[in-house]
Amino acid sequence: MSSVNFEENVKILMRDDIVTYCDVFKPSGSGKHPVLLMRTPYDKSASMSRTMIIDAITAASEGYAVVIQDVRGRHSSSGDFYTFHNEIDDGFDSIDWAASQSWSTGKVGMYGSSYVGATQWLAARSQHPALAAICPGVTASDYHEGWAWQGGAFELAFNLSWSAGPLVQGNWDNISATVDTEGISSSDIVAFKDNLDEGFRKLPLSSHSVLKKNLAPYYYDWIKHPEFDDYWRTISIEDHHQDISVPAFNIGGWHDIFLGGTLRNFNGMSSNGKTKFARGGQKLLIGPWVHGNNGILAGDYGFGTLSSRSSADLHGRALAYFDQWLKEDDPLVQNDTSVRIFVMGSNEWRDEDSWPLERAIDTPFYLHSKGGANSLLGDGVLSQTSPDREIEDSFLYNPQFPVPTVGGSLCCDEVFTKSGIYDQQFVEQRSDVLVYTSEAVTEDLEVTGPVKVTLYASSSAQDTDFTAKLVDVDKDGFARNLTDGIIRSRYRNKRTGAVFVEPGTIVSYEIDLWATSNVFLKGHKIRLEISSSNFPRFDRNLNTGGEIGEETNFQSALQKVYHSGQFPSHVTLPLIPK
């Protein structure tokens, strides 16, 4: 290991003459080195930026030049920041600068998590020939579905807390020097953050007295574009996998807000990447983690010492990956396993050859009841036996009293929306939550892979939401949330635009619960919750069919869930044979 030279506030000029700044860590002395580039909105000087996935000083001591750059409009860099839309061209220009330095070999890798993962994928779309590999952690594949929106619902808790916190308050000095704040001060933003529960409930969604449009214009634009239109199409990743030539080491968490995108990027690039290296060089590692925390605890639950980031050796694995693609003259696609996952329940790391697992058996678990599945005290049952003639379940969804968010895949506020695992019995006491529970499993049962719910339901409203949550119930009754999802009825057909439902008509819905890897231990039970809200993780559907983001009026909706031979509502679980 060599000593490290540090240069602060080095200029990188963008094509439109915007000046950005970076910090450079590189081995002391002369010589050329492959470059690891991080492009971040979160302050290049922060300790988090210098240790995110890779420790910058350690990497430099092992022969890399590490460049950590503030993206335009953030912290030390000039220009106006606007999420995503500048990152393709700015990524190209930054890679070009890194590859052309006298101390550079001309090969560049990129790394980092969350939005820093977005800067990598968008840069990869620029197709700069010097970009040799990327290591995106906990990031999305589509900034519409799975970032701003999910299943047609607005990711309210994330969008509002991220905008007000890391994006606005976290960059206040830069913002206040470049835009008219209209009398809003930093202390106003702090007070807004400290009362986010009020912000979550404010109607319409498009109006906040503190988080004004000139402070966070992107927030209001997200709301104005609930459908996948050109606004989103220009920055999509998964629609451009076939144009991307770089291998990627994808890192995710089972309780991460961008798990779905992480998996879609891995699968999409493995199948459709532009080159054999892009397709064959994809790797995937998923731990039992929440967003921004790779420690032992995921919310109120821990999976043991081996579950931590340090035990997973993210730094070592990422550097080994870059060694292959940046230091080898003629890198080859290795024959080792491409997937490493942490299996919850058995609490062990396991290597796999593919995702989803080829040996998984997609198995339907059907909803049953005598018409009274409401709450934990109801008669809801989950089993592999298909239903015949059964009475539907019903509940009243009142947007004034939505089902509260209790854990799950969240970001970026741990005061009002705690992420990760929490006992779900609190919400299961509600009559507007349908609860379906299996018999205790007689032997360990592993579920690893994509999870989806097929729901046959009707509503008295022309537009409403349905939610689903998969839960592992232990012998003491602790209901551990595994994964969940939502579907907005007007957007049930995904990217085809809004189509309202006829009130009272039975409609088939598919709710994507992304994926999990969990062993239901002997004596545990499998549980599925069905409701119509998960607030404030998702915005409340006001049931009126009005313009999203502009509605202020609301009405209650009578919801019915059907489980019969004709309408066999079920959750599909990928069972792993022993």
N, C-alpha and C positions, 0 to 999 in steps of 0.2 A: 504494500500500500504506500502511495506517495503522498507528500504534503499537498495542500490545496491552496490555490490562489483565488481570491475573491474580488470581483469588480462590481460596484454598485451603480445603479442608474445609468446603464449603457443605453444609448439611443438606438431604436429600430424605427425606421421611417416607412410609413405605409404609402401606397401608390398615390393617395390623394393628399400627401404632405402632412398627414397627421403624425405627430411624434409620440411613439410609445416608448416605455422604458422597461429595462429588464435588469436583473442581477445575474451574474455569471460566476459559477463555481467551476474551476477546471484544475487539472493537475499542474503543479508548479513546473517551471522550466519551459523549454521549447518542445515542439512536437505537435502532431495533429491527433485529434480525438473525435470519435463519434459523438454526436450531440443528442442530449435528451432535453426536449423543449416542453415546458409547461406554460400554457396561456390561461391566466386566471383573472376573474373579476374580484377576487377576495383578498387582494393585497399581497403582492409578491414578497413583502418583507415579513409577513406573519409567519409564526413558527409552523402553523398548520400547512402553509404552502411549501415549506422546506422539508416537510416530513410526510407529505401526502403520497401514500403507496411506497414511494422511494425516498430515502433519506438523501438529500442533495449532497451533503458533505461526504458521506460514505461513497456515493456513486462517483463523485469526482476523484476521490482517493483511489478508486478502482479503475480509473482510466477513461471516464466520461467527462465531457464538458456539459454542465447542467445549466440551462438557461430558463429562468423563471420570469415571465413577462406579465405586466399588467395590461389587460386588453384595453382597447380605446375607451376613453371616458371613465376609466376606473383608477382611482388612487393617483399614482404618479403620472399616468398617461393622459394626453390631451384628447380632444374630440368629444362627441356625444355618444354615450353608451345606449344601445338598444339591443335587447336580447336576440341572439342568434343571427340576425340578418347581415351582420358585417363579418361573421366569422369565417366564411368561405374565402373571400378575397384577403382578409387580414391574415388568415392562417397561411395562405400561399405566400404572402409577402414575408411573413415571419420565418417560415421554413427556408425561403430563398436567402434571407439574411444569414441564418444560422449555417446553411450549407456553404456560403461563400466566404466565411471568416478564415483568416490565415491559420487559425488553430483547429479548423474543422477538417475532418476527412471527407466531408461532403455527404455523409449519411446522417439522417436525422430520425430520431424516434420521438414520440410524444406520449405523455402520461398524465394522470390525474383523475379526479373523481367528480361526479355530479355535473355541474355546468362545465367543469374542466374536461369532462368526458365529451360534452357536446362540442367544445372547441376542437377536439381531436377528430371526431367523425366529420364535422363540417370542413375542416382542413383537408381531410382525406378525400372529400368530394372534389377539391380543387385539382387533384391528380398531379401534384408537384412530384417530379421524378426523384427528388432527394429524400422524400418521406419513405422510410423503409419498414416501419412497424409502429403500432400504437398500443397503449395499455389503458383503455378506458374503464374506470371503475364506476359502479352504481350510477348509470346514466341511461338515457332513453334512446329509442330508435325512431321516434316520431314526436315532434314537439306539440302536436295536437293531441292525439290519443296517447295517454300514458304520461303526459306532462301537464298541460293546461287543462285537459279534459280526459275523462275516462268513462266509457260506456255512454257517452252523451251528457254526462253530468260534469259540472265545473268543479275542479279540484280546489275548493274554496280555502280550506285551512292552509294548504301549501302555498297557493298563489298569493294570498293576502299576507301571510307571515313572511314569505320569502321576499316579496316586493318591499314591504315596510321595513324589514330587518336588514338582512345582508345587502340588499340592493340599494335601498334609500338611506337608512341610517348608517349603514356600514361604509357608505361613500359620500357622506354629507358634505365634507369639505370640498370635494370636487364638484358636486351638484350645485351647492350654494354659490359657487364662484362662477358658474356657467349658465344657469337658468334663473328666471324670475320665480322665486319661491312663494310669491303672493302673500308675504307676511308670515309664512309657516317657518318655525324655527326647529332646531334639532330637538329641543325639549318637547315640542309638540309631537314629533315623531315618536319619541320615547314614551310619552303618555299614551299615544295611540297603540303602540306595541303592548304596553302594560294593561290595556283594556281591550285586547283583541276579541274577547267574547262579545263585546258590544259591536265591534266591527263585523264580526261574522253574521250577526243578526240584522244588520242594517239593510234596508231595502230602499230603492233598488240596488242591486249589486254594483251598478255602474256609477254610484255616487258616494264619495267619501269626502267629508269636509277637510280632512287633513291630508290624506294621500291623494293629492291633486294630480290632474292629468299631466301637467308639465314635469312633475317629479317622477312619475312612473307611467309614461304613456303606453308602454307595452301591456301593463295590467288591463287597461281599458280596451286595448286592441284585442287582447285574448277574448274578452267577453263579447266584443262585436263580431267575432268570428267563431261561433260555436260549431260550424260545419267545416269539414275538410275542404277548403277552397284554395285559391292561389296564394293567399297569405301564408298558409301552412305548406303548401306543395313545394314552394321554392326552397324550403329549408328541411324537407323530409330526408331522413337517412334511409329508412327501409325501402323506400321507393327507388333508391339509387344504389342498392348493394351491387348491382351488376356493373356499376361504373367505378367501384372502389377497388384499388389494386393492392392494398396493404393488408398483411396479417394483423390480427388483433388478439390481445390477451384480455378477455372480458372478465371483470370481477363484479360479483353481485352479492346480495343478501336476501335470505328467504323472507325477511320482514322489511325489505327496502322498498321505497316508493317507486323506484324505477326497475323493479325486478322483471316485469313483463318486457320492457324494452331491451334489457340486457340479454334475455333469452332469445328475443326475436333477432337481435343483431348477430348473435352467435349462429343461429340456425340459418338466417338469411345469407350471411356471408359464407358459411360453409357450403351452401348449395349454389349461390349465385354470384360469389365474388368474381371479379374480372379476370383474375389469373389463377393458376394452379397454386401459387404461393399464398394468395389471399384466401382461397378456399381451404387448402390443406393446413395453413398455418394458424387457423383459429383455435384458441384455447378458451376454456370456461372454468371459473372457480366460483362456487357459491357457498358462503358461510351462513350461519344462523343469525345474521346481523341486521340491525336497523340502520337507517341512513345516517352516516356520519359517526357511527360508533361501531368499531370492530372488536369490542371487548367481550368479556364473558357474559355480561348481562344484556338481555334483549328486553327492555322494559322491566317487568317485575319477575323475570324468570331467567335462570342461568343454565347453560348447557355444559359447564365444566371448563377446566383449564385448557383443554385441547381445542376448544371452540374459538379461542381468541385470535386476533390478527397476528400476534407475535408467534403463536403456535403454527398458524398457517404459513408463516414466513413470506408475506406478500413482497417485502423488499427483495429477498433473495430470489424468489421465483420470477419477479418482474425483471431483475437484472440478468438472470440466466436467459430469459426470453430475449431481451435486447442483445445479449452477447451473441446469440444465434443469428439475429437478423442484421445487426449493425457492425459486428466485428468479424464475421466470417466473410471471406471473399466470394464464396459461392454457397450461400445457405441452402440447406436441404430441408424439406419437410420431414420432420422426425416421425418415427413410428411409435413413439410412446403415447400413452393415453392422453386424449385431448380434454377430458372433463374430470374435474375433481369437485365433489360435493360433500357437504356435511349433512349426515343423516340424523335428524332430530329424533329423540326418543331413545334410540340406541347410542346416540351421542358419539359418533365416529366419523372420521373422514374416509371417503372411499373414491377410488379412481374408476372411471367408466370410459367406454370407447365412444359414446355418442350421447346426444340429448335430442329428444327423449330417449329413455332406455329402450332398446329394441325388445327386451324380454318383458316389458310392462304389458299387462293385460287390462285394457280399458273395461271397467266393470260398473254397470249402473246400480246405484242404490236408490230405491224408490221411496217416495213420500207416502205415508199412510196416516190415517186418523179416522175417527168417527165424527169429524166435523168440529173438533174442539182442540186443535193443536196450539191454541193461544197460550203463550208463556211456558215456563218450565213446568208448571203444574198441569199442563194440558195433556192430551192423549196422542200427541204426535209420535210416530214411529218411523225409523229409517231401516230398510232391509233390502236384501237382494231379491225378494219376492215381488214380482210385478203385481200391480193392483188390479182389481176387477171392478166391482161396483162399490164406490165409496163416496161419502158426502164431502163436498168441497169445504175448505176452511175459509174463513173470512175475518177481516179486521178493518178497523177504521183508521185511516191515515190522516192525521191532522198536522199540517205544516207548522202550526203554532207550537206543537209539542213533539218535535221530531225525536227519533231514537238517538241518544247521544253516542258520539264516537268514544269507544273505550279501547285504546291501543290500536294496533294495526300498522300498515305501511304508510308512515307519515313523515313530514318534514315541514316546517323548520322552526317549531316552537314546542318546547317541552314544558311550558307552563299550562297552557290551555288544551293542548293536544299532545298527550304523551304517546310516544311511538313504541311499538313492540308488543309484547305479550302481557295481557292482564286478564284476570278472571272475568269471564263474560256473564256470570250469574246475575250481575246487577241489571244488565239490559234484558236478560232472559226472564225477568220478573214481569215484564210489560205485556199487556194484552195485545199490543200491536206488533208483537214479535212472535212468529210461528216457530215452534221448536220441535224438531224431529230427531229422535235419539235412537241409536241401535241398541241391541242387546250387548252386553259386555263380550268382547272378543275372547275366544277360548284359547287362542295362541297369538303370539306377536304377529301383527299384520302391517306390512310396509306399503305405504302409498308414496310413490315417487314419480313425478311427472306433471303434465298439465292437468288442471282441474276445471271442469265447467259444469254449470247447472242448466238443465233444460226445464223451463218453467212454463206451465200452462196457466194463464191467469187472465182475469178480467178486472175492469175498473169502471166505476161510475164516472170517471173523468176521461177526457179525450187525450190528456197527456199526464203521465205520472211516472214514478220510479219504482223499481223493484230491486232489492238488495239481497245478497246471499253471503253467508259466512260459514266456513268449515272449521269445526272445533274438535279438539281432543279432550275428552273428559276422563280424569283419572279416578281412582278408586275412592278418593275423598270428595269428589264432586268438583274439583277445580277444573274450570272450563277454559282450556288454553286455546286461544285463537290461532289458527294456522294461516289462513288466507281468506280474502273476501273480494267482492266485486259488486258492480251496479250496472243497471241498464235503464236508460231513459226511453220511454215508450216511443216518443216521436222519432228517436234515432236508433230504433231497434234494427234497422237495415243498414247500419254502419254508415258507409260513405255515400249513400244514395240521397241524402237530404231528409228533411223532416216529413214524416207521414203520420198524421194523427190517427188514433184508434177510434172506432165506434164504441161509445160507452156501452158496457155490458157484454161486448163481444169477447169470446175466448181467443186469446192470442198466444202464439208460441214465442217465448223469449229464450235467448241464449245468453247467459251471464258468464263472462270470462273471469275466473278466479285465479288466473295466471298459473301458478304451479306451487308445489311444495315437495319436501322430502321428509317424511315422518313415519316412524314406527309407532303404531298404536299398540302399546304393550298389553300383554295378557291382563284381562280384567278391566281395561279401558273401554270407553264407548266412543262411537263416531256420532257427531252431532252436526246438523245443518240448521242454521237460522235463516228465515225468510222474513223480510220486512219491506219498508218503502223509504227508509231514510237511514243515514249514517252521518250525522251532523255534528260538527262542522267539517268533517273530512270532505264531504260533498255538499254543494249547495242544496237547499231545500227545493224540491219541485212544488210549486204553489198550486198545481193541479188545474190551472186555468187555460193552459195552452197559449198564454200570452208570449210576448217577445222576451226571450231570455235576456236577463240582465236589466230589464226595464220594468219588470212586474213589481207591483206593490200590493195588489189584492191577492187573496188566497181563498181556497175552499177545501173542505175535507173531501176525501174520496173513500168510497167503500171498495175494498180490494178483496178479490176471491182467488184462491189458489186451488187448482183442480188436480186430483190424483185418482185416475180411473183407468180402465182398459183403453179408453179412447184418448184420454189425456194423461199419460203416465209421467208426471213430473218426477225428475230424478237428478241426482248428482252423479257424474261420471268420474270414478276414481281409478287411477292407474295402479293396479295391484302388482307387486313384485313377488313372483313365486320363490319359494325357498329352494 
